Amino acid sequence: MGREEIQTFWQNIIDQGFKDVDYTEVKWTPEENGNGFILTSSWTMNKAYGVVHREHWVIDTDGKARLASDKFEVQGER
């Protein structure tokens, strides 16, 4: 719900020592409205693992890809 809350969420994760994210089984599909691409994958990191159900990436006017939304699930700890 806004940049500040998102930054606080991720900073808390980082402060707990979670790091080294690795995506596997990555699939890219065009977004149905033609607004970027959807990524799905499995992921692992040093302290957890799970799946990315839907990352929506859009190409901005400067040509860079930016994450618009992210729906992921933590399935367990390592």
Backbone as CSV, one residue per row, in Angstrom:
resi,resn,N_x,N_y,N_z,CA_x,CA_y,CA_z,C_x,C_y,C_z
1,MET,0.840,-1.191,0.000,0.000,0.000,0.000,0.876,1.241,0.000
2,GLY,1.578,1.441,-1.079,2.424,2.622,-1.183,3.894,2.287,-1.003
3,ARG,4.717,3.160,-1.514,6.161,2.921,-1.509,6.744,2.784,-0.102
4,GLU,6.289,3.618,0.829,6.857,3.574,2.176,6.584,2.231,2.851
5,GLU,5.365,1.732,2.742,5.033,0.436,3.342,5.773,-0.701,2.654
6,ILE,5.913,-0.614,1.349,6.654,-1.644,0.620,8.113,-1.638,1.048
7,GLN,8.708,-0.456,1.152,10.095,-0.360,1.571,10.272,-0.894,2.991
8,THR,9.361,-0.581,3.885,9.433,-1.081,5.270,9.342,-2.604,5.296
9,PHE,8.419,-3.179,4.508,8.270,-4.632,4.432,9.580,-5.292,4.013
10,TRP,10.146,-4.833,2.889,11.361,-5.471,2.379,12.567,-5.198,3.276
11,GLN,12.640,-4.035,3.895,13.765,-3.757,4.792,13.734,-4.707,5.981
12,ASN,12.551,-5.014,6.489,12.413,-5.968,7.590,12.921,-7.350,7.173
13,ILE,12.585,-7.776,5.969,13.059,-9.065,5.448,14.589,-9.070,5.375
14,ILE,15.163,-8.012,4.820,16.618,-7.898,4.690,17.278,-7.888,6.061
15,ASP,16.700,-7.141,7.006,17.268,-7.051,8.353,17.283,-8.399,9.070
16,GLN,16.386,-9.301,8.690,16.344,-10.634,9.287,17.352,-11.599,8.641
17,GLY,18.086,-11.112,7.651,19.130,-11.921,7.035,18.709,-12.705,5.805
18,PHE,17.509,-12.471,5.291,17.082,-13.142,4.066,17.817,-12.504,2.885
19,LYS,18.398,-13.354,2.013,19.151,-12.841,0.866,19.356,-13.950,-0.157
20,ASP,20.022,-13.606,-1.233,20.422,-14.554,-2.275,19.238,-15.246,-2.937
21,VAL,18.318,-14.472,-3.489,17.147,-15.020,-4.175,17.573,-15.603,-5.526
22,ASP,17.073,-16.790,-5.821,17.335,-17.449,-7.100,16.012,-17.916,-7.691
23,TYR,15.683,-17.430,-8.897,14.463,-17.850,-9.598,14.794,-19.054,-10.477
24,THR,13.929,-20.062,-10.482,14.078,-21.220,-11.359,12.737,-21.493,-12.027
25,GLU,12.775,-22.272,-13.088,11.559,-22.609,-13.830,10.805,-21.334,-14.242
26,VAL,11.550,-20.368,-14.718,10.995,-19.056,-15.067,10.206,-19.145,-16.377
27,LYS,9.008,-18.575,-16.362,8.179,-18.488,-17.565,7.727,-17.038,-17.736
28,TRP,7.895,-16.512,-18.944,7.449,-15.166,-19.302,6.306,-15.289,-20.295
29,THR,5.230,-14.563,-20.063,4.127,-14.523,-21.022,3.690,-13.072,-21.188
30,PRO,3.278,-12.708,-22.387,2.775,-11.344,-22.583,1.541,-11.106,-21.709
31,GLU,1.445,-9.937,-21.113,0.280,-9.565,-20.315,-0.913,-9.452,-21.253
32,GLU,-2.073,-9.936,-20.830,-3.229,-10.058,-21.727,-3.704,-8.750,-22.343
33,ASN,-3.467,-7.626,-21.682,-3.865,-6.331,-22.245,-2.740,-5.667,-23.031
34,GLY,-1.647,-6.403,-23.243,-0.521,-5.855,-23.993,0.308,-4.868,-23.205
35,ASN,0.153,-4.868,-21.891,0.864,-3.930,-21.029,1.987,-4.651,-20.290
36,GLY,3.026,-5.061,-21.008,4.170,-5.696,-20.378,4.117,-7.206,-20.415
37,PHE,4.744,-7.819,-19.418,4.892,-9.274,-19.371,4.626,-9.781,-17.965
38,ILE,4.215,-11.048,-17.891,3.969,-11.715,-16.615,5.037,-12.787,-16.413
39,LEU,5.668,-12.773,-15.256,6.661,-13.767,-14.889,6.064,-14.697,-13.838
40,THR,6.272,-15.991,-14.003,5.976,-16.980,-12.969,7.230,-17.816,-12.776
41,SER,7.443,-18.320,-11.551,8.644,-19.114,-11.300,8.574,-19.749,-9.913
42,SER,9.525,-20.613,-9.663,9.835,-21.044,-8.307,10.978,-20.159,-7.829
43,TRP,11.151,-20.062,-6.521,12.277,-19.277,-6.013,12.825,-19.911,-4.736
44,THR,14.100,-19.695,-4.504,14.751,-20.105,-3.266,15.637,-18.962,-2.795
45,MET,15.878,-18.943,-1.520,16.860,-18.029,-0.953,17.484,-18.718,0.249
46,ASN,18.380,-18.051,0.920,19.119,-18.697,1.994,18.240,-19.174,3.149
47,LYS,17.077,-18.567,3.375,16.265,-18.918,4.538,14.833,-19.324,4.211
48,ALA,14.457,-19.357,2.928,13.074,-19.676,2.567,13.002,-20.105,1.101
49,TYR,11.819,-20.605,0.732,11.565,-20.964,-0.673,10.082,-20.818,-0.953
50,GLY,9.736,-20.752,-2.250,8.330,-20.605,-2.595,8.117,-20.487,-4.084
51,VAL,7.028,-19.819,-4.451,6.681,-19.624,-5.856,6.272,-18.172,-6.099
52,VAL,6.540,-17.724,-7.303,6.019,-16.447,-7.778,4.800,-16.792,-8.613
53,HIS,3.637,-16.375,-8.157,2.408,-16.644,-8.899,2.234,-15.686,-10.064
54,ARG,2.645,-14.411,-9.841,2.446,-13.421,-10.911,3.236,-12.151,-10.597
55,GLU,4.297,-11.925,-11.359,4.985,-10.637,-11.338,4.634,-9.938,-12.638
56,HIS,4.109,-8.728,-12.530,3.742,-7.958,-13.728,4.847,-6.934,-13.972
57,TRP,5.550,-7.097,-15.087,6.615,-6.191,-15.485,6.143,-5.352,-16.658
58,VAL,6.360,-4.046,-16.587,5.997,-3.144,-17.679,7.254,-2.439,-18.189
59,ILE,7.237,-2.127,-19.472,8.340,-1.378,-20.064,7.983,0.104,-19.978
60,ASP,8.793,0.851,-19.252,8.540,2.272,-19.040,8.959,3.075,-20.267
61,THR,8.619,4.354,-20.271,8.931,5.216,-21.410,10.431,5.354,-21.648
62,ASP,11.248,5.104,-20.612,12.704,5.167,-20.767,13.287,3.847,-21.268
63,GLY,12.414,2.849,-21.553,12.862,1.563,-22.074,13.236,0.549,-21.010
64,LYS,13.185,0.941,-19.735,13.535,0.029,-18.651,12.299,-0.737,-18.178
65,ALA,12.511,-2.005,-17.829,11.428,-2.822,-17.279,11.305,-2.520,-15.793
66,ARG,10.062,-2.316,-15.336,9.810,-2.021,-13.924,8.708,-2.927,-13.407
67,LEU,8.861,-3.361,-12.173,7.891,-4.240,-11.534,6.665,-3.446,-11.124
68,ALA,5.499,-3.818,-11.670,4.251,-3.120,-11.357,3.524,-3.786,-10.197
69,SER,3.571,-5.122,-10.139,2.937,-5.843,-9.034,3.587,-7.207,-8.897
70,ASP,3.464,-7.779,-7.700,4.128,-9.040,-7.399,3.254,-9.853,-6.463
71,LYS,2.864,-11.044,-6.892,2.109,-11.963,-6.042,2.928,-13.224,-5.885
72,PHE,3.460,-13.422,-4.684,4.318,-14.567,-4.429,3.892,-15.268,-3.154
73,GLU,4.408,-16.454,-2.971,4.045,-17.256,-1.791,5.308,-17.857,-1.188
74,VAL,5.447,-17.736,0.120,6.494,-18.427,0.859,5.926,-19.785,1.236
75,GLN,6.605,-20.856,0.798,6.100,-22.200,1.064,6.829,-22.913,2.185
76,GLY,7.963,-22.369,2.607,8.681,-23.006,3.702,9.963,-22.292,4.039
77,GLU,10.558,-22.737,5.134,11.828,-22.185,5.589,12.942,-23.172,5.295
78,ARG,14.142,-22.666,5.235,15.316,-23.506,4.995,16.233,-23.442,6.179
